[in-house]
Amino acid sequence: MTLNWFILARMAIPEKIGRYTVKSELGRGGMATVYRAFDPSFDREVAIKVLPREMLHDPQFRSRFEREIKMVAALEHPAIVPVYDVGDEDGQPYFVMRYMTGGSLSDWIEKGKFSVQDTARIIEKIAQGLAYSHRKGIIHRDLKPDNILFDDNGDPFISDFGVAKLTEASGGLTGSGVIGTPAYMSPEQAQGNEIDGRSDVYGLGVIIYQMLSGQQPYSADTPMGVVVKHITEPVPEILNLIPNLPHEMDEVIKTALAKDKTKRYATTIDLAKALNMVAFGNEGNITFSSNTGLGKKGLFNTTNTPSSRGKTGLVIVGIVFVVAVIGFFLLRNQLLVPDDTNPTSLPSTALPTLITAPTSGSTTNAFSPACSANAAFPTPEAKLTNGICVKKLPYASITIPEGASYEVQNPEGSCKVEVVNSGKQVLSCSGPNFLLLKLKVCTPPIVSRVDAGKCSTDNTFDSANQCCMDVPPQDAGCIVQEFQLRGCQ
């Protein structure tokens, strides 16, 4: 009875919010609910986004929602869903947007694949809206077909800047909290690294791939598995799925989805121009005009006058070379730890300690000598490389050496191997919020059949030093590490 009441209470739709008459619920997401409503003052239908009451106790969610209100209200562009009003109903903040009657891009994709030309027309408008928001210092960070809505004329609009963050002049965006949708996340965002507008270029590239092929470029059994593939796996060949696409289309997608953001299109405008070139044979009438809010130079301007192209080209080549070198060393510390990481070697002092040989006639087994007290088997390294929330569940990405075994010590936690790459296994681990996950990782020492009986059953033979280590066989070459899972509301 109590449970049924709770469910009904949760599903209850308010009759009015401010002056607006609520007609139905359009959707309920992780941090907000959207209602379809009627505005009597202007005789029009609107969409109202509100923070659910059960989340009002959480200052983090309220702060994020209020930030979204301020950001979205400040954005005025023909390709961004306009905000009509902002209010607070009994302590419950909300804002009022245009009601989009044409459905979402997800709805359109479900009806069938897009042609290159139709894809280019839609992306051109979305790209200009994103370029404008980037100029305002706002990165969307959650581009996906659900967040591209259409009006009754079929014109696309960007919605839901709820997970965007304002860039800061001193340092840009950092990965204090990884928020977004795994299937559309750029590698740098998934790893919690600094992001800029090129992260939205990546998301737009995923959307283009999906519009043309009807499917996302990466799939896996778990959300973290998808994230790992975005970070580690090559971009799939779209021509293998759609052979009749122009061959240049493959290059456009691979550039948009480059793992290294310095190798992607510098802006969403550049991506739209490249797509137009494939679709129509020209870049189209897309400029960094006042309509996009970018001005002539843009955020990542690559436009040069004819007389300066030669010199600028040399400068760009030099910059790309330097960035590539720096990027090489920086990326070694990302998801996959360096391949040249050596396991802990045995101390040079780990020499066998001699013991007295058994006396004549003794029945005691002649075991090998005991190892010195400071001797130790090499142990594997387990490294946390990423943490993310998906549908209110925390996921952690942990790398361990290829061939190592693992065991989760917490009964409420779980891990699975998502990918094996460059001598490393990438585990996707999950459990309750804030779980201190205890992971036992082992690379047991190899003991030959000849040496198997040289130590007692509670010791392990050390082949390198020909002595018996005071470690049970089941714990030899093992390490137990603790990893804190994120809290997800």
Rosetta blueprint (number, residue, H / E / L):
1 M L
2 T H
3 L H
4 N H
5 W H
6 F H
7 I H
8 L H
9 A H
10 R H
11 M H
12 A L
13 I L
14 P L
15 E L
16 K E
17 I E
18 G L
19 R L
20 Y E
21 T E
22 V E
23 K E
24 S E
25 E E
26 L E
27 G E
28 R E
29 G L
30 G L
31 M L
32 A L
33 T E
34 V E
35 Y E
36 R E
37 A E
38 F E
39 D E
40 P L
41 S L
42 F L
43 D L
44 R E
45 E E
46 V E
47 A E
48 I E
49 K E
50 V E
51 L L
52 P L
53 R H
54 E H
55 M H
56 L L
57 H L
58 D L
59 P H
60 Q H
61 F H
62 R H
63 S H
64 R H
65 F H
66 E H
67 R H
68 E H
69 I H
70 K H
71 M H
72 V H
73 A H
74 A H
75 L L
76 E L
77 H L
78 P L
79 A L
80 I E
81 V L
82 P L
83 V E
84 Y E
85 D E
86 V E
87 G E
88 D E
89 E E
90 D L
91 G L
92 Q E
93 P E
94 Y E
95 F E
96 V E
97 M E
98 R E
99 Y L
100 M L
101 T L
102 G L
103 G L
104 S E
105 L H
106 S H
107 D H
108 W H
109 I H
110 E H
111 K L
112 G L
113 K L
114 F L
115 S L
116 V H
117 Q H
118 D H
119 T H
120 A H
121 R H
122 I H
123 I H
124 E H
125 K H
126 I H
127 A H
128 Q H
129 G H
130 L H
131 A H
132 Y H
133 S H
134 H H
135 R H
136 K L
137 G L
138 I E
139 I E
140 H L
141 R L
142 D L
143 L L
144 K L
145 P H
146 D H
147 N H
148 I E
149 L E
150 F E
151 D L
152 D L
153 N L
154 G L
155 D L
156 P E
157 F E
158 I E
159 S L
160 D L
161 F L
162 G L
163 V L
164 A L
165 K E
166 L E
167 T L
168 E L
169 A L
170 S L
171 G L
172 G L
173 L L
174 T L
175 G L
176 S L
177 G L
178 V L
179 I L
180 G L
181 T L
182 P H
183 A H
184 Y H
185 M L
186 S L
187 P H
188 E H
189 Q H
190 A H
191 Q L
192 G L
193 N L
194 E L
195 I L
196 D L
197 G H
198 R H
199 S H
200 D H
201 V H
202 Y H
203 G H
204 L H
205 G H
206 V H
207 I H
208 I H
209 Y H
210 Q H
211 M H
212 L H
213 S H
214 G L
215 Q L
216 Q L
217 P L
218 Y L
219 S L
220 A L
221 D L
222 T L
223 P H
224 M H
225 G H
226 V H
227 V H
228 V H
229 K H
230 H H
231 I H
232 T H
233 E L
234 P L
235 V L
236 P L
237 E L
238 I H
239 L H
240 N H
241 L H
242 I L
243 P L
244 N L
245 L L
246 P L
247 H L
248 E H
249 M H
250 D H
251 E H
252 V H
253 I H
254 K H
255 T H
256 A H
257 L L
258 A L
259 K L
260 D L
261 K H
262 T H
263 K H
264 R L
265 Y L
266 A L
267 T L
268 T H
269 I H
270 D H
271 L H
272 A H
273 K H
274 A H
275 L H
276 N H
277 M H
278 V H
279 A H
280 F H
281 G L
282 N L
283 E L
284 G L
285 N L
286 I L
287 T L
288 F L
289 S L
290 S L
291 N L
292 T L
293 G L
294 L L
295 G L
296 K L
297 K L
298 G L
299 L L
300 F L
301 N L
302 T L
303 T L
304 N L
305 T L
306 P H
307 S H
308 S H
309 R H
310 G H
311 K H
312 T H
313 G H
314 L H
315 V H
316 I H
317 V H
318 G H
319 I H
320 V H
321 F H
322 V H
323 V H
324 A H
325 V H
326 I H
327 G H
328 F H
329 F H
330 L H
331 L H
332 R L
333 N L
334 Q L
335 L L
336 L L
337 V L
338 P L
339 D L
340 D L
341 T L
342 N L
343 P L
344 T L
345 S L
346 L L
347 P L
348 S L
349 T L
350 A L
351 L L
352 P L
353 T L
354 L L
355 I L
356 T L
357 A L
358 P L
359 T L
360 S L
361 G L
362 S L
363 T L
364 T L
365 N L
366 A L
367 F L
368 S L
369 P L
370 A E
371 C L
372 S L
373 A L
374 N L
375 A L
376 A L
377 F L
378 P L
379 T L
380 P L
381 E L
382 A L
383 K E
384 L E
385 T E
386 N E
387 G E
388 I E
389 C E
390 V E
391 K L
392 K L
393 L E
394 P E
395 Y E
396 A E
397 S E
398 I E
399 T E
400 I E
401 P E
402 E L
403 G L
404 A L
405 S E
406 Y E
407 E E
408 V E
409 Q L
410 N L
411 P L
412 E L
413 G L
414 S E
415 C E
416 K E
417 V E
418 E E
419 V E
420 V E
421 N E
422 S L
423 G L
424 K E
425 Q E
426 V E
427 L E
428 S E
429 C E
430 S E
431 G L
432 P L
433 N L
434 F L
435 L L
436 L E
437 L E
438 K E
439 L E
440 K E
441 V E
442 C E
443 T L
444 P L
445 P L
446 I L
447 V L
448 S L
449 R L
450 V L
451 D L
452 A L
453 G L
454 K L
455 C L
456 S L
457 T L
458 D L
459 N L
460 T E
461 F E
462 D E
463 S L
464 A L
465 N L
466 Q L
467 C E
468 C E
469 M E
470 D L
471 V L
472 P L
473 P H
474 Q H
475 D H
476 A L
477 G L
478 C E
479 I E
480 V E
481 Q E
482 E E
483 F E
484 Q E
485 L L
486 R L
487 G L
488 C L
489 Q L
